[in-house]
Each structure stands twice: as C-alpha cells, then as structure tokens.
Amino acid sequence: MALDEPRENDETFEVNGITYLVDTRLLEQAKPIKVDFVEDLYQAGFSISSNLAAASNCGGSCSC
C-alpha cells in the first residue's frame, strides 16, 4: 500500500472518504480485494487480502 496519484490504467474507488487506486490489470487478477483496519492489544494497521496467488515463497515480506 502506498500513496500515489491516479494514472490512466488505474481504477479509482472511494469508501468512507478514503480513495483507493488499483491498477486495472491487477484488479482483474486479484479481485475481490478487501482492505480492513485491524486493531488489537499488540498492533494496529491495515490488512489487505485478495485472491491473488503468491508469486514466490518469500512469505509476503519482500517485493516480488
């Protein structure tokens, strides 16, 4: 997740006053995409889930 400006190939969504940009090709591969804000006793932050298959075994901690 990053801050960015809209581009030609982006799909734009606004939910509860927050604007999301998703590359159209990525959206077709990953949808549905779910973005939640999760807060518990130990941490708080955004959780993003989708149907996109992992590209490698890096456990999500690298940019593949």
Secondary structure, DSSP 8 states (H G I E B T S, - for coil): -------TTEEEEEETTEEEEEEHHHHHHH-S-EEEEEE-SS-EEEEEE-S---SSSSTTSS--
